[in-house]
Amino acid sequence: MPKKLSIIMPAYNEERTIHYILDKVKAVELLEGIEKEVIITNDCSKDDTKGAIERYMNANPDLNIRYLEHEVNKGKGAALHTGIKHAKGDFLIIQDADLEYDPEEYNILLKPILDDFADVVYGSRFIGGKPHRILFFWHSIGNRWLTSLSNMFTNLNLTDMETCYKLFKTETIQSLTLKENRFGFEPEVTAKMSRIKDIRIYEVGISYYGRSYEEGKKIGWKDGFRAIYCILKYNIFSK
């Protein structure tokens, strides 16, 4: 029986772009004939994200999409929790509904797991020769600083803890009790993953097509302070 990759996609006000990312997910051919299931959690969008997804599902019945929704806005982390809980695949990857990350690179992250070197693979925006859009200096400094702070406590040597692209064995990520409902998901999952006995964490270089705030980027400086809090919380005070 072919293995399956669960693609967990939180969505909030992505009516204009979600069909583009779904087209990219549909087009990618995974290594070793791995099948895909796309799990979209609509986090109570204010626009017609729901209608856009439903229209796409009706027009593309050959792509296995499961649509879930929150009745109130709970945050990106909560949308991820909902999707992770419903995943049925052997492997699981996080995919934002915008166009910042390229599904064509799923195979880059899958290979270390399929070769039985890794249990978790992070896609780093800061290593390798892939294209990267040039945007925000202070965002890049902040990301590197948060990664370094996280590494101090986890004893990992990641270059991009805050990356969206994290690929897990599904049973591994589902074994964790995750609590952060908003942008604290990244430091929390990294802290808890690092404490799993004999966990094998790898990192590969990926491309990054970042959005400006005018184009819909949502993360801000307040989320950086929340990340610091979560690094301290889940590495020191709430192990």
Secondary structure, DSSP 8 states (H G I E B T S, - for coil): ---EEEEEEEESS-TTTHHHHHHHHHH---GGG-EEEEEEEE---SSSHHHHHHHHHHH-TTS-EEEEE-SS---HHHHHHHHHHH--SSEEEE--SSSSS-GGGHHHHHHHHHTTS-SEEEEESSSSS--B----HHHHHHHHHHHHHHHHHH----S-TT-S-EEEEHHHHHTS-----STTHHHHHHHHHHTSTT--EEEEE--B----TTTT----HHHHHHHHHHHHIIIII--
